[in-house]
Amino acid sequence: MNKELPSAGAPVVLTYGRKEWHMFYGGVKFKHKLIEWKKFADDNNLKEGDGLLLELTECSTSKIYFRVQILNGDFPAELIPKYGKGATNEELILID
């Protein structure tokens, strides 16, 4: 997905249910991470083993929008690669 997002970074809006969270996508400079992610994780009681589906709904150099689905510990086993990939934010599992 990094190819779709602006390399310089941009503001991000995550939508889950009827709520929105505003943060910043760091682009190349911040290794493609979402800055201020913790607020979203805390507000939604995310824990180890939960899965997230991020649907890119709009993208420009001025703002990025994602619709989020949370899989509360129910990430399908057949989608989890062997050898522990997906255990950290450094090794995300991407579904095309």
Z-matrix of the N, CA and C atoms (Angstrom, degrees):
N
C 1 1.439
C 2 1.521 1 111.05
N 3 1.322 2 118.15 1 -22.90
C 4 1.464 3 120.64 2 -178.47
C 5 1.519 4 112.44 3 -54.49
N 6 1.327 5 117.40 4 -29.87
C 7 1.460 6 121.13 5 -179.94
C 8 1.525 7 111.67 6 -65.26
N 9 1.324 8 116.51 7 -27.61
C 10 1.461 9 121.52 8 -178.43
C 11 1.532 10 112.15 9 -82.27
N 12 1.324 11 117.37 10 -22.46
C 13 1.464 12 121.86 11 -172.89
C 14 1.524 13 111.21 12 -95.19
N 15 1.326 14 117.47 13 150.98
C 16 1.469 15 120.61 14 -177.94
C 17 1.535 16 111.75 15 -64.80
N 18 1.314 17 117.21 16 129.71
C 19 1.463 18 121.25 17 -176.54
C 20 1.521 19 112.88 18 -64.86
N 21 1.337 20 117.52 19 -25.23
C 22 1.466 21 120.94 20 179.70
C 23 1.522 22 112.13 21 -83.23
N 24 1.328 23 117.89 22 -8.07
C 25 1.452 24 121.07 23 -177.10
C 26 1.518 25 110.91 24 91.11
N 27 1.340 26 115.52 25 167.56
C 28 1.463 27 121.23 26 -179.05
C 29 1.523 28 109.29 27 -171.06
N 30 1.334 29 116.84 28 159.65
C 31 1.466 30 119.77 29 173.01
C 32 1.529 31 110.28 30 -62.11
N 33 1.335 32 115.65 31 148.22
C 34 1.462 33 122.19 32 -177.83
C 35 1.527 34 109.38 33 -127.41
N 36 1.319 35 115.12 34 143.65
C 37 1.461 36 121.52 35 170.58
C 38 1.527 37 106.98 36 -121.51
N 39 1.337 38 116.35 37 120.17
C 40 1.457 39 122.05 38 173.04
C 41 1.517 40 107.29 39 -99.03
N 42 1.326 41 116.79 40 132.31
C 43 1.453 42 121.39 41 177.06
C 44 1.519 43 108.93 42 -116.88
N 45 1.325 44 114.98 43 125.09
C 46 1.464 45 121.26 44 175.94
C 47 1.522 46 106.46 45 -136.71
N 48 1.329 47 115.69 46 120.89
C 49 1.455 48 118.92 47 -174.47
C 50 1.525 49 108.55 48 64.33
N 51 1.309 50 116.03 49 -127.85
C 52 1.470 51 120.40 50 -179.99
C 53 1.514 52 112.47 51 -105.92
N 54 1.330 53 116.25 52 11.89
C 55 1.458 54 119.76 53 -177.94
C 56 1.525 55 111.08 54 -109.61
N 57 1.324 56 115.26 55 155.79
C 58 1.465 57 122.17 56 176.70
C 59 1.521 58 109.20 57 -126.16
N 60 1.327 59 115.34 58 145.47
C 61 1.460 60 122.97 59 174.22
C 62 1.521 61 107.22 60 -124.61
N 63 1.310 62 115.04 61 132.54
C 64 1.459 63 121.14 62 -179.92
C 65 1.515 64 109.01 63 -105.18
N 66 1.308 65 115.53 64 131.55
C 67 1.466 66 121.65 65 179.79
C 68 1.517 67 108.51 66 -150.89
N 69 1.309 68 116.69 67 -165.74
C 70 1.462 69 120.77 68 -177.78
C 71 1.519 70 109.89 69 -133.03
N 72 1.325 71 115.88 70 132.48
C 73 1.466 72 122.24 71 172.82
C 74 1.522 73 106.52 72 -87.91
N 75 1.332 74 116.63 73 121.06
C 76 1.458 75 121.39 74 -172.37
C 77 1.513 76 116.63 75 -77.97
N 78 1.304 77 118.56 76 -9.92
C 79 1.461 78 120.58 77 179.88
C 80 1.521 79 112.09 78 63.54
N 81 1.308 80 115.68 79 -157.06
C 82 1.467 81 122.21 80 -176.72
C 83 1.532 82 111.03 81 -60.35
N 84 1.321 83 116.70 82 -42.05
C 85 1.465 84 121.49 83 -176.21
C 86 1.534 85 112.64 84 -57.01
N 87 1.327 86 116.92 85 -35.45
C 88 1.466 87 121.53 86 -178.41
C 89 1.526 88 112.05 87 -112.19
N 90 1.328 89 115.80 88 31.39
C 91 1.470 90 123.25 89 176.08
C 92 1.524 91 112.59 90 53.71
N 93 1.321 92 116.63 91 38.58
C 94 1.473 93 123.58 92 174.05
C 95 1.527 94 113.27 93 62.68
N 96 1.312 95 118.15 94 29.31
C 97 1.464 96 121.37 95 -178.85
C 98 1.527 97 111.23 96 -94.52
N 99 1.331 98 114.02 97 156.58
C 100 1.459 99 120.70 98 172.89
C 101 1.528 100 107.73 99 -89.92
N 102 1.321 101 116.17 100 119.91
C 103 1.452 102 122.36 101 178.99
C 104 1.535 103 107.28 102 -83.36
N 105 1.317 104 117.38 103 139.23
C 106 1.466 105 124.47 104 -178.82
C 107 1.528 106 111.56 105 74.20
N 108 1.312 107 117.09 106 27.67
C 109 1.455 108 124.81 107 179.84
C 110 1.528 109 112.22 108 -66.30
N 111 1.322 110 117.02 109 -31.61
C 112 1.465 111 122.39 110 -173.29
C 113 1.533 112 112.53 111 -56.26
N 114 1.313 113 118.35 112 -37.82
C 115 1.469 114 121.63 113 -179.59
C 116 1.533 115 110.25 114 -59.81
N 117 1.325 116 117.19 115 -44.67
C 118 1.466 117 121.05 116 177.80
C 119 1.531 118 110.03 117 -61.77
N 120 1.328 119 116.08 118 -47.26
C 121 1.469 120 120.97 119 -179.03
C 122 1.526 121 111.13 120 -61.11
N 123 1.330 122 116.98 121 -44.56
C 124 1.466 123 120.79 122 179.96
C 125 1.530 124 111.78 123 -66.90
N 126 1.325 125 116.67 124 -45.38
C 127 1.470 126 120.53 125 -178.68
C 128 1.525 127 112.41 126 -61.18
N 129 1.324 128 117.17 127 -27.62
C 130 1.459 129 121.88 128 -177.38
C 131 1.524 130 113.15 129 -107.10
N 132 1.341 131 115.83 130 12.71
C 133 1.474 132 121.86 131 176.73
C 134 1.527 133 112.58 132 50.42
N 135 1.339 134 116.45 133 41.46
C 136 1.466 135 119.63 134 179.36
C 137 1.521 136 109.57 135 -68.34
N 138 1.314 137 114.62 136 144.10
C 139 1.458 138 120.00 137 178.68
C 140 1.524 139 109.45 138 -140.68
N 141 1.305 140 115.49 139 167.78
C 142 1.460 141 120.60 140 179.83
C 143 1.524 142 108.97 141 -56.13
N 144 1.316 143 115.94 142 134.27
C 145 1.461 144 121.95 143 -179.03
C 146 1.516 145 113.28 144 100.33
N 147 1.336 146 117.40 145 -16.22
C 148 1.457 147 120.08 146 175.89
C 149 1.524 148 109.60 147 -74.59
N 150 1.298 149 116.17 148 149.53
C 151 1.461 150 121.38 149 176.99
C 152 1.515 151 109.79 150 -116.72
N 153 1.326 152 115.59 151 151.79
C 154 1.458 153 121.32 152 176.91
C 155 1.514 154 109.21 153 -126.31
N 156 1.317 155 115.31 154 137.55
C 157 1.457 156 121.53 155 170.53
C 158 1.522 157 106.20 156 -110.39
N 159 1.327 158 116.47 157 121.37
C 160 1.455 159 121.94 158 178.67
C 161 1.523 160 107.87 159 -108.37
N 162 1.303 161 115.99 160 115.62
C 163 1.463 162 120.88 161 177.86
C 164 1.524 163 108.53 162 -101.24
N 165 1.311 164 115.67 163 116.03
C 166 1.463 165 121.31 164 178.35
C 167 1.522 166 107.99 165 -73.00
N 168 1.345 167 116.51 166 113.03
C 169 1.463 168 120.05 167 -176.63
C 170 1.517 169 112.83 168 -103.45
N 171 1.332 170 117.08 169 -23.44
C 172 1.466 171 121.25 170 177.47
C 173 1.520 172 107.91 171 -158.72
N 174 1.322 173 115.87 172 141.73
C 175 1.462 174 119.05 173 -177.77
C 176 1.519 175 110.53 174 -149.63
N 177 1.327 176 115.07 175 127.48
C 178 1.459 177 121.27 176 172.97
C 179 1.524 178 106.92 177 -148.71
N 180 1.296 179 116.64 178 176.17
C 181 1.466 180 119.44 179 178.40
C 182 1.527 181 111.82 180 -71.65
N 183 1.343 182 117.59 181 -12.99
C 184 1.458 183 119.96 182 -179.19
C 185 1.532 184 113.42 183 -100.02
N 186 1.347 185 119.08 184 -22.28
C 187 1.460 186 120.70 185 178.57
C 188 1.525 187 110.38 186 -166.00
N 189 1.337 188 114.64 187 145.52
C 190 1.462 189 122.50 188 178.43
C 191 1.526 190 107.65 189 -122.59
N 192 1.323 191 116.37 190 135.64
C 193 1.462 192 121.31 191 179.06
C 194 1.529 193 109.82 192 -120.43
N 195 1.330 194 115.36 193 131.75
C 196 1.457 195 122.13 194 174.65
C 197 1.526 196 109.05 195 -124.66
N 198 1.315 197 116.68 196 139.08
C 199 1.463 198 122.24 197 166.73
C 200 1.525 199 105.56 198 -97.73
N 201 1.318 200 117.18 199 134.42
C 202 1.462 201 122.20 200 -173.09
C 203 1.524 202 110.81 201 -114.00
N 204 1.323 203 115.62 202 139.97
C 205 1.457 204 122.83 203 168.36
C 206 1.519 205 106.67 204 -121.10
N 207 1.309 206 116.48 205 136.56
C 208 1.463 207 121.28 206 -179.93
C 209 1.522 208 108.40 207 -108.45
N 210 1.319 209 115.60 208 128.48
C 211 1.464 210 122.63 209 176.12
C 212 1.524 211 106.38 210 -105.88
N 213 1.312 212 116.86 211 96.12
C 214 1.464 213 122.27 212 -174.61
C 215 1.526 214 111.41 213 -69.35
N 216 1.325 215 115.85 214 88.07
C 217 1.452 216 120.77 215 178.82
C 218 1.509 217 113.43 216 68.44
N 219 1.320 218 117.05 217 8.63
C 220 1.457 219 121.89 218 -174.83
C 221 1.519 220 112.89 219 -111.06
N 222 1.333 221 117.42 220 29.90
C 223 1.456 222 119.17 221 179.28
C 224 1.520 223 107.61 222 -65.86
N 225 1.326 224 118.40 223 124.87
C 226 1.468 225 121.06 224 -175.05
C 227 1.522 226 112.91 225 -57.20
N 228 1.322 227 116.12 226 126.25
C 229 1.465 228 122.01 227 -175.90
C 230 1.523 229 112.25 228 -57.00
N 231 1.339 230 117.09 229 -35.04
C 232 1.466 231 119.36 230 -177.97
C 233 1.529 232 112.38 231 -68.13
N 234 1.326 233 117.71 232 -14.75
C 235 1.461 234 120.50 233 178.07
C 236 1.526 235 112.99 234 -95.76
N 237 1.318 236 117.11 235 -5.76
C 238 1.461 237 120.23 236 -179.98
C 239 1.523 238 108.74 237 -88.27
N 240 1.334 239 117.21 238 114.12
C 241 1.462 240 119.91 239 -179.87
C 242 1.526 241 111.62 240 -66.04
N 243 1.303 242 115.12 241 156.48
C 244 1.464 243 120.26 242 174.47
C 245 1.523 244 108.78 243 -69.06
N 246 1.295 245 116.43 244 167.86
C 247 1.461 246 123.98 245 175.31
C 248 1.523 247 113.33 246 71.48
N 249 1.329 248 118.12 247 22.60
C 250 1.459 249 121.68 248 169.57
C 251 1.512 250 117.44 249 78.28
N 252 1.320 251 119.48 250 6.00
C 253 1.462 252 119.36 251 179.24
C 254 1.515 253 109.74 252 -59.50
N 255 1.322 254 116.10 253 139.20
C 256 1.448 255 120.97 254 -178.72
C 257 1.513 256 113.50 255 97.85
N 258 1.313 257 116.29 256 -2.57
C 259 1.460 258 120.01 257 -178.33
C 260 1.523 259 112.63 258 -73.71
N 261 1.322 260 117.29 259 -23.43
C 262 1.467 261 120.71 260 -179.66
C 263 1.523 262 109.16 261 -134.39
N 264 1.335 263 115.96 262 168.44
C 265 1.466 264 119.02 263 178.39
C 266 1.514 265 111.40 264 -70.87
N 267 1.310 266 118.63 265 -10.09
C 268 1.455 267 121.87 266 175.64
C 269 1.523 268 111.59 267 -79.42
N 270 1.334 269 117.22 268 -19.11
C 271 1.456 270 121.71 269 -177.00
C 272 1.521 271 110.06 270 -130.50
N 273 1.310 272 116.05 271 64.79
C 274 1.456 273 121.62 272 -178.72
C 275 1.507 274 111.14 273 -68.96
N 276 1.312 275 116.39 274 152.39
C 277 1.457 276 122.09 275 173.84
C 278 1.522 277 107.09 276 -96.30
N 279 1.310 278 117.33 277 121.06
C 280 1.451 279 121.69 278 179.64
C 281 1.518 280 110.04 279 -103.39
N 282 1.321 281 115.89 280 132.82
C 283 1.468 282 121.76 281 177.69
C 284 1.518 283 106.46 282 -115.32
N 285 1.314 284 116.26 283 121.02
C 286 1.479 285 120.05 284 179.81
C 287 1.495 286 111.26 285 -85.83
